[in-house]
């Protein structure tokens, strides 16, 4: 898939804003943004955007 800029790519992989919590529900977070990267370039775009904004990226695992 072709995109014009990393910002365009971020729009494609963004998810609706939602609260995240672990399975037991004792840990939760309200992230600024949520993404579902599909390829290495997506991760690079996410990290570059975060660096420019001065924010921290915290990945969440897929579970087990």
C-alpha positions in Angstrom: 0.0 0.0 0.0 1.3 3.5 -0.9 0.9 6.5 1.3 2.2 10.1 0.9 3.6 10.7 4.3 4.1 9.0 7.7 1.1 11.1 8.9 -1.1 9.5 6.3 0.1 6.1 7.4 -0.7 7.0 11.1 -4.2 7.8 10.1 -4.6 4.4 8.4 -3.4 2.4 11.4 -5.1 4.5 14.2 -7.8 2.9 16.2 -10.8 4.5 18.0 -9.8 6.1 21.2 -10.5 3.7 24.1 -9.5 2.8 27.6 -7.1 -0.1 27.9 -7.1 -2.5 30.8 -5.5 -5.9 31.5 -7.4 -9.1 31.8 -8.0 -9.0 35.6 -9.0 -5.3 35.3 -6.7 -4.1 38.0 -4.5 -2.0 35.7 -5.9 0.5 33.2 -4.7 3.3 31.0 -6.3 6.1 28.9 -3.8 6.5 26.1 -3.5 9.6 24.0 -3.5 7.5 20.8 -3.9 3.9 19.9 -2.4 2.1 16.9 -2.4 -1.3 15.3 0.8 -1.4 13.3 0.9 -3.9 10.4 4.6 -3.6 9.3 7.9 -2.3 10.4 7.4 1.1 8.6 4.3 1.6 10.8 6.3 1.3 13.9 8.9 3.7 12.6 6.2 6.3 11.8 4.6 5.9 15.3 8.0 6.4 17.0 9.0 9.3 14.8 5.7 11.1 15.5 6.0 10.5 19.2 9.6 11.8 19.2 8.5 15.0 17.4 5.7 15.5 20.0 7.9 14.6 23.0 5.6 11.8 24.2 6.4 8.3 25.3 5.3 5.2 23.4 4.2 2.2 25.5 3.5 -0.9 23.6 0.9 -3.4 24.9 1.4 -7.1 24.2 -1.2 -9.3 22.4 -1.7 -11.5 25.5 -1.0 -15.2 25.7 
